Structure formats: structure tokens, C-alpha cells
Amino acid sequence: MESVVRAFASESMGETKLQNFAHTLDAKTSAEPARELEALDAEKESWADVLQNEKDWTWRAYLGLQNRIAALFTAAELKASRAKAE
């Protein structure tokens, strides 16, 4: 989860910096940054992986029976939220 938050923050900072100088770019000077951005985007974690990592972390962090029972009651709600996010 922490890596996802860090990724969102980094993406936001990068977007702001790009907006500051985007008006100075032409086709020739924007080709290399575009290739680099595409390479970075190809390496990012898939949404399915993010959800699986979150589920794994949650099960490790909250091992108690009470939390497992709560997960049973919220499973349908989580499924609906994940469907909306995809």
C-alpha cells in the first residue's frame, strides 16, 4: 500500500513539473520524454497486483478471528468497490 501512495505522490509531482515546461516542447524535444514516460508506465504495478498485495497485507496485519469475520460481512461491498475501480 505504501508503494502505491508513494507512486501517486511521485506521479503528481512529475505531472506538475511537466506542466511547467510543456509549452516549450515541440515534436523533436518531446520524443525522448515521451519514450521514458511510456517505459515507466509499462513497468507500473497492475491494478490486480495492487489489490492482491493489499489483501495479502491485510490478512497478515489483522490475523484475529474478529477481523476475519468482519471480512466475511464486507466481502460483497469490497467486490462492488473493486468493480467500480477497474
A tleap script that builds the chain and sets N, CA, C and O, in Angstrom:
source leaprc.protein.ff14SB
mol = sequence {
  NMET GLU SER VAL VAL ARG ALA PHE ALA SER
  GLU SER MET GLY GLU THR LYS LEU GLN ASN
  PHE ALA HIE THR LEU ASP ALA LYS THR SER
  ALA GLU PRO ALA ARG GLU LEU GLU ALA LEU
  ASP ALA GLU LYS GLU SER TRP ALA ASP VAL
  LEU GLN ASN GLU LYS ASP TRP THR TRP ARG
  ALA TYR LEU GLY LEU GLN ASN ARG ILE ALA
  ALA LEU PHE THR ALA ALA GLU LEU LYS ALA
  SER ARG ALA LYS ALA CGLU
}
set mol.1.N position { 0.821 -1.188 0.000 }
set mol.1.CA position { 0.000 0.000 0.000 }
set mol.1.C position { 0.866 1.252 0.000 }
set mol.1.O position { 0.579 2.221 -0.703 }
set mol.2.N position { 1.916 1.217 0.789 }
set mol.2.CA position { 2.810 2.368 0.870 }
set mol.2.C position { 3.412 2.679 -0.495 }
set mol.2.O position { 3.576 3.846 -0.848 }
set mol.3.N position { 3.742 1.643 -1.264 }
set mol.3.CA position { 4.324 1.870 -2.580 }
set mol.3.C position { 3.319 2.544 -3.517 }
set mol.3.O position { 3.705 3.348 -4.365 }
set mol.4.N position { 2.052 2.225 -3.367 }
set mol.4.CA position { 1.015 2.840 -4.195 }
set mol.4.C position { 0.887 4.320 -3.848 }
set mol.4.O position { 0.799 5.160 -4.744 }
set mol.5.N position { 0.876 4.644 -2.569 }
set mol.5.CA position { 0.783 6.039 -2.137 }
set mol.5.C position { 1.995 6.814 -2.641 }
set mol.5.O position { 1.862 7.933 -3.138 }
set mol.6.N position { 3.161 6.222 -2.513 }
set mol.6.CA position { 4.392 6.858 -2.989 }
set mol.6.C position { 4.329 7.066 -4.501 }
set mol.6.O position { 4.772 8.098 -5.004 }
set mol.7.N position { 3.792 6.108 -5.215 }
set mol.7.CA position { 3.680 6.219 -6.674 }
set mol.7.C position { 2.734 7.349 -7.062 }
set mol.7.O position { 3.026 8.110 -7.984 }
set mol.8.N position { 1.601 7.468 -6.367 }
set mol.8.CA position { 0.665 8.553 -6.662 }
set mol.8.C position { 1.317 9.916 -6.401 }
set mol.8.O position { 1.153 10.849 -7.187 }
set mol.9.N position { 2.050 10.020 -5.302 }
set mol.9.CA position { 2.705 11.291 -4.979 }
set mol.9.C position { 3.758 11.634 -6.025 }
set mol.9.O position { 3.842 12.777 -6.474 }
set mol.10.N position { 4.554 10.653 -6.410 }
set mol.10.CA position { 5.584 10.884 -7.421 }
set mol.10.C position { 4.958 11.266 -8.756 }
set mol.10.O position { 5.441 12.171 -9.438 }
set mol.11.N position { 3.897 10.586 -9.122 }
set mol.11.CA position { 3.222 10.882 -10.388 }
set mol.11.C position { 2.679 12.302 -10.382 }
set mol.11.O position { 2.779 13.010 -11.384 }
set mol.12.N position { 2.109 12.720 -9.269 }
set mol.12.CA position { 1.559 14.068 -9.163 }
set mol.12.C position { 2.658 15.118 -9.270 }
set mol.12.O position { 2.485 16.134 -9.942 }
set mol.13.N position { 3.789 14.877 -8.608 }
set mol.13.CA position { 4.902 15.819 -8.672 }
set mol.13.C position { 5.456 15.895 -10.089 }
set mol.13.O position { 5.760 16.982 -10.580 }
set mol.14.N position { 5.585 14.773 -10.733 }
set mol.14.CA position { 6.088 14.746 -12.097 }
set mol.14.C position { 5.154 15.446 -13.059 }
set mol.14.O position { 5.595 16.140 -13.975 }
set mol.15.N position { 3.874 15.265 -12.851 }
set mol.15.CA position { 2.879 15.911 -13.717 }
set mol.15.C position { 2.968 17.427 -13.596 }
set mol.15.O position { 2.874 18.142 -14.593 }
set mol.16.N position { 3.148 17.911 -12.374 }
set mol.16.CA position { 3.272 19.356 -12.156 }
set mol.16.C position { 4.500 19.898 -12.871 }
set mol.16.O position { 4.436 20.948 -13.510 }
set mol.17.N position { 5.617 19.187 -12.767 }
set mol.17.CA position { 6.840 19.638 -13.431 }
set mol.17.C position { 6.674 19.629 -14.948 }
set mol.17.O position { 7.150 20.537 -15.630 }
set mol.18.N position { 6.007 18.616 -15.475 }
set mol.18.CA position { 5.770 18.564 -16.919 }
set mol.18.C position { 4.900 19.724 -17.382 }
set mol.18.O position { 5.139 20.304 -18.441 }
set mol.19.N position { 3.904 20.056 -16.594 }
set mol.19.CA position { 3.014 21.162 -16.964 }
set mol.19.C position { 3.768 22.483 -17.019 }
set mol.19.O position { 3.417 23.367 -17.800 }
set mol.20.N position { 4.804 22.623 -16.191 }
set mol.20.CA position { 5.558 23.869 -16.155 }
set mol.20.C position { 6.348 24.124 -17.432 }
set mol.20.O position { 6.551 25.280 -17.804 }
set mol.21.N position { 6.795 23.082 -18.106 }
set mol.21.CA position { 7.596 23.318 -19.309 }
set mol.21.C position { 7.007 22.691 -20.570 }
set mol.21.O position { 7.659 22.693 -21.615 }
set mol.22.N position { 5.812 22.166 -20.497 }
set mol.22.CA position { 5.194 21.515 -21.649 }
set mol.22.C position { 5.012 22.472 -22.826 }
set mol.22.O position { 5.117 22.055 -23.979 }
set mol.23.N position { 4.745 23.732 -22.554 }
set mol.23.CA position { 4.532 24.696 -23.636 }
set mol.23.C position { 5.800 24.979 -24.440 }
set mol.23.O position { 5.725 25.540 -25.533 }
set mol.24.N position { 6.954 24.599 -23.914 }
set mol.24.CA position { 8.216 24.839 -24.630 }
set mol.24.C position { 8.630 23.651 -25.494 }
set mol.24.O position { 9.610 23.746 -26.233 }
set mol.25.N position { 7.913 22.542 -25.417 }
set mol.25.CA position { 8.287 21.341 -26.149 }
set mol.25.C position { 7.707 21.345 -27.559 }
set mol.25.O position { 6.587 21.800 -27.791 }
set mol.26.N position { 8.494 20.830 -28.484 }
set mol.26.CA position { 7.993 20.579 -29.826 }
set mol.26.C position { 8.103 19.079 -30.072 }
set mol.26.O position { 8.490 18.336 -29.171 }
set mol.27.N position { 7.774 18.628 -31.262 }
set mol.27.CA position { 7.770 17.187 -31.562 }
set mol.27.C position { 9.148 16.564 -31.332 }
set mol.27.O position { 9.251 15.457 -30.804 }
set mol.28.N position { 10.187 17.266 -31.723 }
set mol.28.CA position { 11.538 16.714 -31.609 }
set mol.28.C position { 11.982 16.607 -30.144 }
set mol.28.O position { 12.532 15.586 -29.732 }
set mol.29.N position { 11.743 17.661 -29.365 }
set mol.29.CA position { 12.208 17.652 -27.969 }
set mol.29.C position { 11.302 16.845 -27.048 }
set mol.29.O position { 11.716 16.488 -25.945 }
set mol.30.N position { 10.091 16.551 -27.468 }
set mol.30.CA position { 9.192 15.777 -26.605 }
set mol.30.C position { 9.282 14.272 -26.844 }
set mol.30.O position { 8.715 13.495 -26.075 }
set mol.31.N position { 9.979 13.849 -27.891 }
set mol.31.CA position { 10.036 12.421 -28.213 }
set mol.31.C position { 10.714 11.606 -27.115 }
set mol.31.O position { 10.200 10.559 -26.721 }
set mol.32.N position { 11.858 12.070 -26.618 }
set mol.32.CA position { 12.581 11.315 -25.585 }
set mol.32.C position { 11.801 11.256 -24.267 }
set mol.32.O position { 11.658 10.171 -23.703 }
set mol.33.N position { 11.291 12.384 -23.758 }
set mol.33.CA position { 10.478 12.280 -22.528 }
set mol.33.C position { 9.263 11.371 -22.716 }
set mol.33.O position { 8.881 10.652 -21.793 }
set mol.34.N position { 8.660 11.399 -23.890 }
set mol.34.CA position { 7.501 10.531 -24.145 }
set mol.34.C position { 7.895 9.063 -24.074 }
set mol.34.O position { 7.167 8.248 -23.507 }
set mol.35.N position { 9.046 8.724 -24.651 }
set mol.35.CA position { 9.520 7.326 -24.580 }
set mol.35.C position { 9.794 6.919 -23.140 }
set mol.35.O position { 9.449 5.812 -22.727 }
set mol.36.N position { 10.408 7.802 -22.385 }
set mol.36.CA position { 10.704 7.487 -20.982 }
set mol.36.C position { 9.421 7.305 -20.169 }
set mol.36.O position { 9.327 6.397 -19.344 }
set mol.37.N position { 8.443 8.168 -20.404 }
set mol.37.CA position { 7.167 8.037 -19.685 }
set mol.37.C position { 6.455 6.742 -20.047 }
set mol.37.O position { 5.873 6.089 -19.181 }
set mol.38.N position { 6.497 6.373 -21.304 }
set mol.38.CA position { 5.878 5.112 -21.725 }
set mol.38.C position { 6.585 3.921 -21.093 }
set mol.38.O position { 5.933 2.954 -20.699 }
set mol.39.N position { 7.911 3.980 -20.991 }
set mol.39.CA position { 8.660 2.890 -20.358 }
set mol.39.C position { 8.297 2.781 -18.879 }
set mol.39.O position { 8.116 1.679 -18.361 }
set mol.40.N position { 8.193 3.916 -18.206 }
set mol.40.CA position { 7.808 3.900 -16.793 }
set mol.40.C position { 6.396 3.370 -16.605 }
set mol.40.O position { 6.127 2.602 -15.681 }
set mol.41.N position { 5.502 3.782 -17.483 }
set mol.41.CA position { 4.115 3.332 -17.394 }
set mol.41.C position { 4.009 1.825 -17.602 }
set mol.41.O position { 3.182 1.165 -16.974 }
set mol.42.N position { 4.843 1.286 -18.482 }
set mol.42.CA position { 4.815 -0.155 -18.749 }
set mol.42.C position { 5.292 -0.959 -17.542 }
set mol.42.O position { 4.917 -2.121 -17.385 }
set mol.43.N position { 6.115 -0.351 -16.693 }
set mol.43.CA position { 6.670 -1.044 -15.533 }
set mol.43.C position { 5.786 -0.965 -14.295 }
set mol.43.O position { 6.025 -1.673 -13.317 }
set mol.44.N position { 4.766 -0.108 -14.330 }
set mol.44.CA position { 3.980 0.080 -13.108 }
set mol.44.C position { 3.174 -1.174 -12.777 }
set mol.44.O position { 2.860 -1.991 -13.643 }
set mol.45.N position { 2.861 -1.288 -11.522 }
set mol.45.CA position { 2.132 -2.431 -10.989 }
set mol.45.C position { 0.696 -2.422 -11.501 }
set mol.45.O position { 0.048 -1.375 -11.526 }
set mol.46.N position { 0.207 -3.573 -11.904 }
set mol.46.CA position { -1.165 -3.659 -12.402 }
set mol.46.C position { -2.149 -3.484 -11.242 }
set mol.46.O position { -1.806 -3.698 -10.079 }
set mol.47.N position { -3.373 -3.092 -11.585 }
set mol.47.CA position { -4.407 -2.912 -10.568 }
set mol.47.C position { -4.673 -4.232 -9.840 }
set mol.47.O position { -4.885 -4.236 -8.627 }
set mol.48.N position { -4.663 -5.329 -10.557 }
set mol.48.CA position { -4.885 -6.643 -9.934 }
set mol.48.C position { -3.784 -6.946 -8.915 }
set mol.48.O position { -4.058 -7.486 -7.843 }
set mol.49.N position { -2.545 -6.597 -9.250 }
set mol.49.CA position { -1.434 -6.816 -8.314 }
set mol.49.C position { -1.570 -5.934 -7.078 }
set mol.49.O position { -1.296 -6.377 -5.963 }
set mol.50.N position { -1.990 -4.691 -7.275 }
set mol.50.CA position { -2.186 -3.782 -6.148 }
set mol.50.C position { -3.241 -4.355 -5.199 }
set mol.50.O position { -3.042 -4.379 -3.984 }
set mol.51.N position { -4.359 -4.815 -5.756 }
set mol.51.CA position { -5.424 -5.383 -4.929 }
set mol.51.C position { -4.962 -6.645 -4.200 }
set mol.51.O position { -5.287 -6.843 -3.029 }
set mol.52.N position { -4.212 -7.487 -4.886 }
set mol.52.CA position { -3.725 -8.713 -4.250 }
set mol.52.C position { -2.735 -8.389 -3.132 }
set mol.52.O position { -2.787 -9.000 -2.064 }
set mol.53.N position { -1.846 -7.446 -3.365 }
set mol.53.CA position { -0.891 -7.039 -2.321 }
set mol.53.C position { -1.609 -6.466 -1.111 }
set mol.53.O position { -1.237 -6.739 0.030 }
set mol.54.N position { -2.639 -5.670 -1.368 }
set mol.54.CA position { -3.425 -5.100 -0.273 }
set mol.54.C position { -4.115 -6.205 0.525 }
set mol.54.O position { -4.130 -6.171 1.755 }
set mol.55.N position { -4.681 -7.177 -0.172 }
set mol.55.CA position { -5.348 -8.297 0.500 }
set mol.55.C position { -4.345 -9.106 1.326 }
set mol.55.O position { -4.622 -9.461 2.472 }
set mol.56.N position { -3.193 -9.390 0.747 }
set mol.56.CA position { -2.163 -10.147 1.466 }
set mol.56.C position { -1.707 -9.409 2.719 }
set mol.56.O position { -1.572 -10.004 3.788 }
set mol.57.N position { -1.470 -8.098 2.576 }
set mol.57.CA position { -1.016 -7.311 3.711 }
set mol.57.C position { -2.076 -7.295 4.812 }
set mol.57.O position { -1.759 -7.443 5.992 }
set mol.58.N position { -3.331 -7.115 4.416 }
set mol.58.CA position { -4.416 -7.060 5.388 }
set mol.58.C position { -4.527 -8.356 6.168 }
set mol.58.O position { -4.714 -8.336 7.384 }
set mol.59.N position { -4.411 -9.493 5.473 }
set mol.59.CA position { -4.509 -10.777 6.166 }
set mol.59.C position { -3.333 -10.986 7.123 }
set mol.59.O position { -3.496 -11.579 8.189 }
set mol.60.N position { -2.158 -10.502 6.743 }
set mol.60.CA position { -1.003 -10.630 7.645 }
set mol.60.C position { -1.109 -9.684 8.829 }
set mol.60.O position { -0.748 -10.054 9.947 }
set mol.61.N position { -1.595 -8.470 8.607 }
set mol.61.CA position { -1.641 -7.458 9.653 }
set mol.61.C position { -2.764 -7.709 10.657 }
set mol.61.O position { -2.617 -7.405 11.841 }
set mol.62.N position { -3.878 -8.259 10.191 }
set mol.62.CA position { -5.042 -8.445 11.059 }
set mol.62.C position { -5.406 -9.926 11.124 }
set mol.62.O position { -6.334 -10.389 10.461 }
set mol.63.N position { -4.666 -10.637 11.925 }
set mol.63.CA position { -4.821 -12.092 11.993 }
set mol.63.C position { -5.968 -12.554 12.875 }
set mol.63.O position { -6.355 -13.721 12.805 }
set mol.64.N position { -6.518 -11.687 13.693 }
set mol.64.CA position { -7.526 -12.103 14.662 }
set mol.64.C position { -8.821 -12.592 14.030 }
set mol.64.O position { -9.177 -12.210 12.916 }
set mol.65.N position { -9.507 -13.439 14.765 }
set mol.65.CA position { -10.775 -14.004 14.313 }
set mol.65.C position { -11.811 -12.911 14.056 }
set mol.65.O position { -12.581 -13.001 13.100 }
set mol.66.N position { -11.834 -11.898 14.885 }
set mol.66.CA position { -12.793 -10.805 14.728 }
set mol.66.C position { -12.624 -10.151 13.350 }
set mol.66.O position { -13.615 -9.843 12.687 }
set mol.67.N position { -11.408 -9.946 12.929 }
set mol.67.CA position { -11.163 -9.312 11.629 }
set mol.67.C position { -11.531 -10.236 10.473 }
set mol.67.O position { -12.003 -9.768 9.437 }
set mol.68.N position { -11.326 -11.515 10.632 }
set mol.68.CA position { -11.711 -12.469 9.589 }
set mol.68.C position { -13.236 -12.515 9.430 }
set mol.68.O position { -13.749 -12.590 8.314 }
set mol.69.N position { -13.943 -12.470 10.543 }
set mol.69.CA position { -15.408 -12.463 10.493 }
set mol.69.C position { -15.905 -11.171 9.828 }
set mol.69.O position { -16.833 -11.203 9.021 }
set mol.70.N position { -15.287 -10.043 10.169 }
set mol.70.CA position { -15.662 -8.766 9.560 }
set mol.70.C position { -15.437 -8.803 8.050 }
set mol.70.O position { -16.221 -8.229 7.293 }
set mol.71.N position { -14.384 -9.468 7.613 }
set mol.71.CA position { -14.100 -9.583 6.179 }
set mol.71.C position { -15.211 -10.333 5.458 }
set mol.71.O position { -15.531 -10.019 4.311 }
set mol.72.N position { -15.795 -11.313 6.118 }
set mol.72.CA position { -16.908 -12.052 5.513 }
set mol.72.C position { -18.113 -11.146 5.273 }
set mol.72.O position { -18.802 -11.271 4.261 }
set mol.73.N position { -18.362 -10.234 6.211 }
set mol.73.CA position { -19.518 -9.358 6.091 }
set mol.73.C position { -19.304 -8.227 5.085 }
set mol.73.O position { -20.269 -7.684 4.548 }
set mol.74.N position { -18.069 -7.876 4.833 }
set mol.74.CA position { -17.796 -6.766 3.909 }
set mol.74.C position { -17.350 -7.238 2.527 }
set mol.74.O position { -17.023 -6.413 1.673 }
set mol.75.N position { -17.331 -8.526 2.298 }
set mol.75.CA position { -16.834 -9.065 1.024 }
set mol.75.C position { -17.619 -8.548 -0.178 }
set mol.75.O position { -17.016 -8.182 -1.187 }
set mol.76.N position { -18.933 -8.510 -0.096 }
set mol.76.CA position { -19.754 -8.045 -1.220 }
set mol.76.C position { -19.499 -6.564 -1.505 }
set mol.76.O position { -19.423 -6.156 -2.664 }
set mol.77.N position { -19.369 -5.775 -0.462 }
set mol.77.CA position { -19.099 -4.348 -0.620 }
set mol.77.C position { -17.732 -4.124 -1.267 }
set mol.77.O position { -17.589 -3.271 -2.143 }
set mol.78.N position { -16.734 -4.885 -0.838 }
set mol.78.CA position { -15.395 -4.776 -1.427 }
set mol.78.C position { -15.407 -5.179 -2.901 }
set mol.78.O position { -14.744 -4.556 -3.731 }
set mol.79.N position { -16.157 -6.212 -3.210 }
set mol.79.CA position { -16.236 -6.674 -4.592 }
set mol.79.C position { -16.842 -5.586 -5.484 }
set mol.79.O position { -16.364 -5.361 -6.596 }
set mol.80.N position { -17.875 -4.922 -5.010 }
set mol.80.CA position { -18.512 -3.838 -5.764 }
set mol.80.C position { -17.563 -2.662 -5.937 }
set mol.80.O position { -17.512 -2.068 -7.014 }
set mol.81.N position { -16.814 -2.316 -4.904 }
set mol.81.CA position { -15.858 -1.217 -4.993 }
set mol.81.C position { -14.754 -1.517 -5.976 }
set mol.81.O position { -14.345 -0.643 -6.741 }
set mol.82.N position { -14.271 -2.736 -5.965 }
set mol.82.CA position { -13.199 -3.128 -6.898 }
set mol.82.C position { -13.699 -3.110 -8.347 }
set mol.82.O position { -12.966 -2.729 -9.259 }
set mol.83.N position { -14.944 -3.522 -8.546 }
set mol.83.CA position { -15.513 -3.496 -9.893 }
set mol.83.C position { -15.613 -2.068 -10.414 }
set mol.83.O position { -15.359 -1.818 -11.593 }
set mol.84.N position { -15.978 -1.136 -9.551 }
set mol.84.CA position { -16.060 0.272 -9.936 }
set mol.84.C position { -14.677 0.824 -10.272 }
set mol.84.O position { -14.527 1.604 -11.213 }
set mol.85.N position { -13.669 0.420 -9.503 }
set mol.85.CA position { -12.313 0.945 -9.690 }
set mol.85.C position { -11.691 0.459 -10.997 }
set mol.85.O position { -10.877 1.165 -11.591 }
set mol.86.N position { -12.054 -0.707 -11.440 }
set mol.86.CA position { -11.476 -1.248 -12.673 }
set mol.86.C position { -12.158 -0.604 -13.828 }
set mol.86.O position { -11.838 -0.902 -14.978 }
savepdb mol mol.pdb
quit
